[in-house]
Amino acid sequence: MTDNIIKDKSYEFALRIVKMYKYIVKNNVEYVLAKQLLRSGTSIGANVEEACSAQSRKDFISKLSIAQKEAFETSYWLRLLRDSGEIKKEYADDILKDCDEIISILTSILKTTKSNIK
């Protein structure tokens, strides 16, 4: 693990999403929603990684903003899968908690970064 909390959390979250995707596809008929979850859930960390090597502060904000949007989308898919009964409520709520924490961290970083520009 590195000293970058959001990089670490988004990577660990992506691993959980991959495992959840495999579980859903293996044990359920649902594929479309699982694929959407996989795409958005792994995109968070990919955009965080890109932000860490941004060429400018504007590029950094842009990449983190995309990561934040992907996190909101992931939360949506998780809630939809939970409420439709495709995944157990307890498991969904646990990973949703992690997703909300990532959203909070990204929001804080973006707010601070934008305020430092002014």
Secondary structure, DSSP 8 states (H G I E B T S, - for coil): --S-HHHHHHHHHHHHHHHHHHHHHHH-S--HHHHHHHHHHHHHHHHHHHHHT-SSHHHHHHHHHHHHHHHHHHHHHHHHHHHTTSS-HHHHHHHHHHHHHHHHHHHHHHHHHHHHH-
